[in-house]
Amino acid sequence: MKIIKIGALWCPACLITNNALDKINKNYDVEIVSLDYDFDEEEVSKYNVGETLPELIFIKGDKEVKRLIGEKNYKDIEEVLKEYEEV
């Protein structure tokens, strides 16, 4: 599973979500790719991102399986990982 996090330096909700992602990274075998809304414009434009940040895009294989928008905590992210965990 891969999580693409699109955030920005000026985004307080992104900082809170970053803490949750740090814990997720320690407890799950996931690849986390961070993109900055302002500095990675070309890459971010590929994901049809709205105005609310952060956006967490969950990729399994080559497909987007889920997207979380706005401030998320550890439990929110963990629920998605468990939902798409390989059995």
C-alpha positions in Angstrom: 0.0 0.0 0.0 1.1 3.5 -0.8 -0.1 6.7 0.7 0.3 10.0 -1.2 0.0 12.9 1.2 -0.6 16.3 -0.4 -0.2 19.1 2.1 1.4 22.6 2.5 3.7 24.3 4.9 1.0 26.8 5.8 -1.6 24.1 6.7 -2.0 23.4 10.4 -4.2 20.3 9.8 -1.3 18.9 7.7 1.0 19.1 10.8 -1.4 17.1 12.9 -1.8 14.5 10.1 1.9 14.3 9.7 2.3 13.1 13.3 -0.3 10.4 12.6 1.5 9.3 9.4 4.8 9.1 11.3 3.2 6.6 13.7 1.6 4.7 10.8 5.0 4.5 9.1 6.4 2.8 12.2 3.6 0.3 12.6 2.7 -0.6 9.0 4.5 -1.6 5.8 3.4 1.4 3.7 5.2 3.7 1.4 4.4 7.4 2.2 5.0 10.0 -0.5 4.7 13.6 0.5 3.9 16.3 -2.0 3.7 20.0 -1.3 0.6 21.7 -2.8 2.6 24.8 -3.6 6.0 23.4 -4.6 5.1 20.2 -6.4 2.4 21.7 -8.6 3.0 19.6 -11.6 2.8 16.3 -9.7 -0.1 17.5 -7.5 -2.1 18.4 -10.6 -2.2 14.7 -11.6 -4.4 13.9 -8.6 -7.3 16.4 -9.0 -6.8 17.9 -5.5 -9.4 20.2 -4.1 -9.0 23.2 -1.8 -9.1 21.3 1.5 -5.7 20.0 2.7 -4.3 17.6 3.5 -5.4 14.9 1.0 -4.3 11.4 1.6 -4.6 9.2 -1.4 -4.4 5.4 -0.8 -2.9 3.5 -3.7 -3.0 -0.3 -3.9 -1.3 -1.8 -6.9 -1.8 0.9 -9.5 -5.2 2.0 -8.4 -6.5 4.7 -6.0 -8.7 2.8 -3.5 -9.5 5.6 -1.0 -9.0 9.3 -0.4 -9.2 11.1 2.9 -9.6 14.9 2.9 -8.8 17.2 5.8 -7.2 16.6 9.2 -7.0 12.9 10.1 -5.7 11.1 13.1 -3.9 7.7 13.5 -7.2 5.8 13.9 -8.7 7.3 10.7 -5.7 6.3 8.6 -5.4 2.9 10.3 -9.0 2.0 9.5 -8.4 2.5 5.8 -5.2 0.4 5.9 -7.1 -2.4 7.7 -10.0 -2.2 5.2 -7.6 -2.8 2.3 -5.2 -5.1 4.1 -4.4 -8.3 2.2 -5.8 -11.3 4.0 
